[in-house]
Structure formats: structure tokens, C-alpha cells
Amino acid sequence: MICSLSLAWILPFAFLLLVTAYPVLAQSQGVYEHYEVYDADFFPPSEYAARRKLALSKIESGAGMLVRNGDVRNRSNDVDYEFRQRNNLLYLTGITETQSALLLLPNGIEIEGKSVREILFVAERNPSHEIWEGIRMGPKVAATITGISTVLSYEELPEILDEVVPELDKLYYDNWLFGVITEPIVGEEIDWPGMMLMMMAEDGIKIEVVQAGEILDGMRAIKSEAEIEMMKKAVEISAEGHREAMRYARPGMAEYELEALMEYTFHRLGAEEPGYPSIVGAGPNTCILHYNTNRRKSQDGDLVLMDCGAEYHGYSADITRTFPVNGKFTPEQRAIYDLVLKAQNAAIKECASGVQFFEPHRKAARIIAEGLVQLGIMEFGDDVRTYFMHGTSHFLGMDVHDVSDSYVLTPGMVLTVEPGIYIAEGSDCDPKWWNIGVRIEDDILVTEEGSINLSAGLEKTASEIEKLVGSKNK
């Protein structure tokens, strides 16, 4: 980390720190002036305005919504984790910075002689801080980017809330800690929301506080055309990452080498980061569902399971492929792989408008249960959770496990379909099946006409996989 360096060295280095979505490029007498958007495919202000308009229409008269920035998390000592904006604020504004918030008030509030229903708060420009931490957009640029006309300094948020909150009956709040926290120092459970409400009551404020997700979850579950295009980009990048890892795979390659190939491709193609910690398991690690140590060296005859997805402009893909590291399935590996693929294909066909969310899982589980009995791995089909212990689907979007307020599949929803079979060493079956873990996962868009597999272009059949694996080594 930098402690003390000459100004001549600091100024060029500062440009390497510009990690916000809307960096400033030019400077004048030490004060940065002009913004330039590097990527041309960010959502336009009209996309965010439409979302806020819909949210306002769902907030009752006499209520309000406060959506705040995510927290800066400390990694160690004076080093923080890279900041990632809270999704609901990103969804409503596109703002990627800390010290930011959005207040929505259907009844409005008077500011500078006019009634406004949406107020954005962002940090003021501070050139001395920007040298070290990157460029802030400030209120003026934030108004242009978001389409919100009333943008105030983040420091004014407490003052505005002091005026607004006592007049509200209900507050939809995105940063409220809902639940009881166990504090080990005192050995007691602390009712954090109860304490907050008690403190507010002492100030004469009686208000119902609920999760902002009660309104926003249902909105975020149904993707707009613009969001679908963004997710297609994330899927496209992710698919190429999987392809590249399989092309270079060979026995003896460490899990972290495959992870590096995957994530290098994500960044090379423009993704900001992985949507979640990459799962790269070889051999026995294929049977650990959320394994992400990624340190083992693969061995000849191992399967490798890679569950990895890129995040592009706030939207995550989620794809899993399983392959033999030497490019050839054993008969047992092929039998399990083909069974999982059969179950996945059948489950994808269940993804249609009006279908219950759990129907794809029920279909996949029945096929896997029947197949495991036929292979002699299980005696009874109702034991399927021994080897297929997770659900088949989850919603996908800004979160890899995205939000929804409905379990009926609706056009615009995106969900994963990811059945798997995991036969760990020591399982109650013939040892020839041990250490075989297979999961196959694709990202499915529900439409009026049925469903679209967004990741269908990525190789998936056993013969396609065998042809791809190690092709760069030949």
C-alpha cells in the first residue's frame, strides 16, 4: 500500500484506481471536470426512471421508501474488499458509489419551492480524496446519469429524514437489519430492529418499517428487454470462460489454474467480476456442492466440475459444466453424466409460463431416481436425496440467487436448471461409482411461448465435451 510518494508518481497511479462505472478522464488545475462512459451498453436514464415510476406507484400514500448504498467491508487491517453496490439501489438508479441513497415519496416533499417525489443523495466532489480513491460523480453528473432532477449531498440525508420520517406511517427500507443477532460477548440475543424502533419511539416517531423487497422483489423478478440483453451478455461471457477452461484442461492441472483461465476470460471479455466465488472441484471435490478451496491438482481419470458465472454491469450468469480432465469419460462417469443430462433436458422443458417453480425439480428428481435404481446405485427411488440433495432451480438476475415474490413462472423470469448426482467415497454402493460428481446447469428465460436456454450455445453432450476438453493441448 502507498504510504508516502511524490505527487508526480501519484497522479498517473490515480488513474488506475478509477473503478466506478462512470470514471472521469480529464482534469483542470488538479480538479477533475469531464466524465466519459467507457462502455456504451449501460442502461439509459429512461430505464431507471421507468423502474422508479413503477416503484412509486406501488408505495401507499403516507409511506416512503429509502434505499441506501451497500456497506464497505473490511478485508484486513486497512484494506477493504472491493466495493459492490447494493442491488436495489443499483436497480433504481445505476449508481455504483458508496455514500449514496434514494428516497421515494409518493406524496412528495417540498424542496426549493417545488414538490418532488424522488431524491437522490450522493457524495460531493472532493479532489483530494479522488486522487487516492477514484473519481466521484457528484450531484451534477449523478442527475444526468440517473435522470433524477433533485440530487442532494449525502450529508443532507439525515436532515431530510428528520423532516420526512415523522410524517410517514410506513417506511420501506433496504438497509434495515431484520432479525435477532446473537452477540457472543454478552452471550445474549439482541433484537436489533426492536432496539431501533424503541429509539425512534423515544423521539416520538411511531412508524412501521418493512423490507423494501416487499415491493422491489417482484419488480426485479420480471426482467425488462434491456435487462434480458444484459443477462445474455453475462451468459455469453460465462460460456466462453467455460469453453476456454475445458480447451486447456489436462491431467495434473490444479483447480486454481482452471479457475484462472475461467476468470481471465471473464475479465478479457469485459465482465467486472465473477457473480459468485468460482466452484472448481476435481475428483472427490466434485461431490462437494459449494466447494471453492480450488487448490487440488487434478489426476488422470478425474472429473472436474466447474460452476462459474460472470457478472456484467450488475447481472450474473450461472453455468455449470462437468468434464473428464483427460478428455474421456469412463463408462461409469458417462452413465452418470448422461443420466444428469437426461434429467436436465426434461426439466428445461417444464419451464413454461404458469408452471409452478418446483415442477422442473420434480421432473428431474423422478428421472434421476429411476436412473439410479436402474444402475443399481439405489434400491428404492425415494432415497434420491442421498445423491441429489439440492433443488434444481433458483432465480437469476442481479443476485445469483435472485429475488422474487412469486413461485409461478412468469414471462421475463430467468431461472437456472441444474440437476446433479454426487456419489462421495464411502457411499453405500459399488465403489466403482465413488468420487463421481456431475452437475449440469443452464440459464433459462421464461417467455410467453415457452422458454429459451440462454446458455444453449455452450457444449453439453458427452461427445461434445470430450471433443472440446484438451483441444488446445493437441
QUIZILIN-V692267 format. One record per residue. N is the residue number from 1. RES is the residue in one small letter. PHI is phi in whole degrees, 0 to 359 (* if undefined). PSI is psi as a letter, one per 30 degrees, with the letter a starting at -180 (* if undefined). OMEGA is omega in whole degrees, -180 to 180 (999 if undefined). Layout:
n = [N/N]
res = [RES/RES]
phi = [PHI/PHI]
psi = [PSI/PSI]
omega = [OMEGA/OMEGA]
This chain:
n = [1/2/3/4/5/6/7/8/9/10/11/12/13/14/15/16/17/18/19/20/21/22/23/24/25/26/27/28/29/30/31/32/33/34/35/36/37/38/39/40/41/42/43/44/45/46/47/48/49/50/51/52/53/54/55/56/57/58/59/60/61/62/63/64/65/66/67/68/69/70/71/72/73/74/75/76/77/78/79/80/81/82/83/84/85/86/87/88/89/90/91/92/93/94/95/96/97/98/99/100/101/102/103/104/105/106/107/108/109/110/111/112/113/114/115/116/117/118/119/120/121/122/123/124/125/126/127/128/129/130/131/132/133/134/135/136/137/138/139/140/141/142/143/144/145/146/147/148/149/150/151/152/153/154/155/156/157/158/159/160/161/162/163/164/165/166/167/168/169/170/171/172/173/174/175/176/177/178/179/180/181/182/183/184/185/186/187/188/189/190/191/192/193/194/195/196/197/198/199/200/201/202/203/204/205/206/207/208/209/210/211/212/213/214/215/216/217/218/219/220/221/222/223/224/225/226/227/228/229/230/231/232/233/234/235/236/237/238/239/240/241/242/243/244/245/246/247/248/249/250/251/252/253/254/255/256/257/258/259/260/261/262/263/264/265/266/267/268/269/270/271/272/273/274/275/276/277/278/279/280/281/282/283/284/285/286/287/288/289/290/291/292/293/294/295/296/297/298/299/300/301/302/303/304/305/306/307/308/309/310/311/312/313/314/315/316/317/318/319/320/321/322/323/324/325/326/327/328/329/330/331/332/333/334/335/336/337/338/339/340/341/342/343/344/345/346/347/348/349/350/351/352/353/354/355/356/357/358/359/360/361/362/363/364/365/366/367/368/369/370/371/372/373/374/375/376/377/378/379/380/381/382/383/384/385/386/387/388/389/390/391/392/393/394/395/396/397/398/399/400/401/402/403/404/405/406/407/408/409/410/411/412/413/414/415/416/417/418/419/420/421/422/423/424/425/426/427/428/429/430/431/432/433/434/435/436/437/438/439/440/441/442/443/444/445/446/447/448/449/450/451/452/453/454/455/456/457/458/459/460/461/462/463/464/465/466/467/468/469/470/471/472/473/474]
res = [m/i/c/s/l/s/l/a/w/i/l/p/f/a/f/l/l/l/v/t/a/y/p/v/l/a/q/s/q/g/v/y/e/h/y/e/v/y/d/a/d/f/f/p/p/s/e/y/a/a/r/r/k/l/a/l/s/k/i/e/s/g/a/g/m/l/v/r/n/g/d/v/r/n/r/s/n/d/v/d/y/e/f/r/q/r/n/n/l/l/y/l/t/g/i/t/e/t/q/s/a/l/l/l/l/p/n/g/i/e/i/e/g/k/s/v/r/e/i/l/f/v/a/e/r/n/p/s/h/e/i/w/e/g/i/r/m/g/p/k/v/a/a/t/i/t/g/i/s/t/v/l/s/y/e/e/l/p/e/i/l/d/e/v/v/p/e/l/d/k/l/y/y/d/n/w/l/f/g/v/i/t/e/p/i/v/g/e/e/i/d/w/p/g/m/m/l/m/m/m/a/e/d/g/i/k/i/e/v/v/q/a/g/e/i/l/d/g/m/r/a/i/k/s/e/a/e/i/e/m/m/k/k/a/v/e/i/s/a/e/g/h/r/e/a/m/r/y/a/r/p/g/m/a/e/y/e/l/e/a/l/m/e/y/t/f/h/r/l/g/a/e/e/p/g/y/p/s/i/v/g/a/g/p/n/t/c/i/l/h/y/n/t/n/r/r/k/s/q/d/g/d/l/v/l/m/d/c/g/a/e/y/h/g/y/s/a/d/i/t/r/t/f/p/v/n/g/k/f/t/p/e/q/r/a/i/y/d/l/v/l/k/a/q/n/a/a/i/k/e/c/a/s/g/v/q/f/f/e/p/h/r/k/a/a/r/i/i/a/e/g/l/v/q/l/g/i/m/e/f/g/d/d/v/r/t/y/f/m/h/g/t/s/h/f/l/g/m/d/v/h/d/v/s/d/s/y/v/l/t/p/g/m/v/l/t/v/e/p/g/i/y/i/a/e/g/s/d/c/d/p/k/w/w/n/i/g/v/r/i/e/d/d/i/l/v/t/e/e/g/s/i/n/l/s/a/g/l/e/k/t/a/s/e/i/e/k/l/v/g/s/k/n/k]
phi = [*/283/247/210/221/291/300/298/276/294/301/292/295/300/293/287/267/279/252/283/290/233/285/263/254/265/224/222/53/84/246/289/241/245/264/223/273/290/263/269/247/292/296/285/306/297/295/291/298/295/293/295/298/293/298/299/291/264/274/294/299/89/243/210/228/240/238/247/294/290/271/278/258/280/271/188/52/255/247/259/293/302/289/231/295/296/298/294/289/299/296/270/226/81/286/253/265/288/50/216/199/231/242/248/225/300/275/80/216/275/226/52/82/225/276/235/250/222/231/255/243/222/288/289/295/211/305/292/286/294/301/264/245/101/271/274/281/74/302/295/290/301/297/292/291/265/80/268/282/257/235/244/294/302/293/273/302/301/296/294/294/300/279/274/302/299/268/264/271/214/234/275/233/268/239/275/279/266/133/258/254/271/256/293/297/263/67/227/272/249/275/300/297/297/296/297/296/295/296/292/297/297/267/82/258/244/212/271/247/227/293/299/298/300/257/279/300/294/293/291/293/261/280/285/301/295/293/299/297/294/290/300/295/299/293/301/296/297/299/293/299/298/300/296/297/292/300/264/296/200/302/94/287/285/304/290/292/295/300/295/297/299/285/300/295/306/291/300/265/105/290/288/189/293/285/192/300/294/258/227/242/246/60/298/287/294/266/255/299/246/297/213/293/57/240/286/271/290/236/305/98/286/273/236/250/240/247/215/211/274/252/238/50/93/242/252/265/203/232/233/228/237/213/280/295/266/88/218/293/286/304/290/299/295/297/291/300/297/292/297/296/299/295/294/300/292/294/299/295/280/279/222/303/91/279/293/307/275/297/303/295/301/296/297/297/297/294/294/300/297/293/293/294/297/280/80/278/234/268/233/294/284/267/300/293/297/242/225/257/233/287/273/220/211/287/222/176/290/259/295/253/280/273/196/248/214/251/252/295/227/308/102/282/237/222/270/230/215/292/203/227/226/245/287/302/93/297/279/201/304/302/295/268/295/62/252/237/227/223/232/224/228/251/244/263/275/231/298/270/149/217/235/277/294/254/298/288/277/311/216/292/301/292/296/298/299/291/280/297/75/296/280/266/269]
psi = [l/k/e/j/l/l/e/e/e/e/e/e/f/e/f/f/g/i/g/l/f/i/l/k/e/l/l/j/h/f/k/k/e/k/k/k/k/e/k/g/g/l/k/l/e/e/e/e/e/e/e/e/e/e/e/e/f/f/k/l/k/g/l/l/k/k/k/l/l/l/k/k/k/k/e/k/c/g/k/l/l/k/k/k/k/k/e/e/e/e/e/f/f/g/k/g/l/l/h/l/l/k/k/k/j/f/f/l/k/k/k/h/g/l/k/k/f/k/k/k/k/l/k/l/k/j/e/e/e/f/e/e/g/l/k/k/e/l/e/e/e/e/e/e/e/f/g/k/e/j/k/l/k/f/f/f/e/e/e/e/e/e/e/e/e/f/f/k/e/k/k/j/k/f/g/k/j/j/l/k/k/j/j/f/e/f/g/l/k/k/i/e/e/e/e/e/e/e/e/e/e/f/g/g/j/j/k/k/k/l/k/f/f/f/e/f/e/e/e/f/e/j/k/l/e/e/e/e/e/e/e/e/e/e/e/e/e/e/e/e/e/e/e/e/e/e/e/f/k/l/k/f/k/l/e/f/e/e/e/e/e/e/f/e/e/e/e/e/g/f/k/e/l/k/f/l/k/k/j/j/k/k/b/f/f/f/g/j/e/h/k/g/e/h/f/k/k/l/l/k/f/k/l/k/k/j/j/k/k/k/k/j/h/f/k/k/l/j/k/k/k/k/l/k/f/g/g/j/k/l/e/e/e/e/e/e/e/e/e/e/e/e/e/e/e/e/e/e/f/f/i/l/k/f/k/k/e/f/e/e/e/e/e/e/e/e/e/e/e/e/e/e/e/e/f/g/e/l/e/k/f/g/g/f/f/e/f/i/g/l/l/f/l/l/l/k/b/e/k/e/i/l/l/l/g/k/g/k/k/k/k/f/k/k/l/l/j/i/l/l/k/j/j/l/k/f/l/i/l/k/f/f/f/l/g/j/k/k/k/k/k/l/k/k/k/k/l/e/f/b/l/k/j/f/g/f/f/k/k/e/l/e/e/e/e/e/e/e/k/g/f/f/f/*]
omega = [-178/175/-180/-178/-179/-180/-179/179/-176/-174/178/180/-179/-179/178/-177/-175/-175/178/-175/-175/-174/175/-176/-172/176/179/-179/175/180/-178/-171/-165/177/173/178/-178/-178/-176/-173/171/178/175/178/-178/178/179/179/179/179/179/179/179/179/179/-179/-178/179/-177/172/-178/178/176/178/176/179/-174/179/173/-179/170/-176/-180/177/178/178/-177/178/179/169/176/-174/174/-176/173/-169/-176/176/176/-179/-175/-174/-172/-179/-178/-172/168/179/179/-179/177/177/178/-176/-178/179/177/175/-178/177/-179/172/178/180/180/-179/177/-179/176/177/176/179/175/174/178/-174/-178/175/-176/177/-175/-166/-179/-168/173/178/-178/-175/-175/-179/179/178/179/-176/-173/-174/178/-174/-178/179/-178/175/179/180/179/-177/180/-179/179/180/177/180/-170/-169/-180/-179/-176/172/-176/176/170/-171/-176/-174/-178/178/179/178/-177/-179/175/-179/-174/-178/-180/178/-178/173/-178/179/-176/-180/178/179/-180/-180/179/179/178/179/178/176/178/-178/176/-173/174/179/-179/-180/174/178/177/176/-170/-178/180/177/-177/-178/-179/-175/174/177/180/178/179/178/178/180/176/179/178/180/180/179/-178/-180/179/175/177/-179/-177/179/-180/-180/-175/-175/176/177/-178/178/-179/178/-178/175/177/176/-179/177/179/-172/172/180/176/-177/-179/-178/170/177/-180/-175/170/179/-179/180/-176/177/179/-176/178/177/-178/-179/174/-177/177/-167/-178/178/174/173/171/-179/-175/173/-180/179/178/-178/179/159/172/177/180/178/-171/178/178/171/-178/-180/174/-178/-172/166/-180/-175/174/170/178/-175/175/-173/179/176/-179/176/167/178/-179/178/-180/180/180/-179/-178/178/179/180/177/180/-179/-180/179/-179/179/179/179/-175/-179/179/179/180/176/-176/-174/-179/176/179/-180/179/-179/-178/179/-179/179/179/180/-179/180/175/-180/179/180/180/176/176/-178/-178/-178/175/-171/-179/174/-176/177/-166/-180/177/-177/-171/165/178/-173/179/178/169/176/168/-168/-175/173/175/-178/175/171/-178/-173/178/-177/175/173/179/175/167/-169/174/179/173/-175/-177/-176/176/-178/179/-177/178/179/-178/179/179/-174/178/171/175/-178/171/177/-173/175/-176/-168/175/177/179/177/-175/-177/179/178/176/-176/-178/-177/-178/-179/-178/-174/180/-178/-179/176/179/-179/-180/-176/-172/177/-176/177/-179/-174/999]
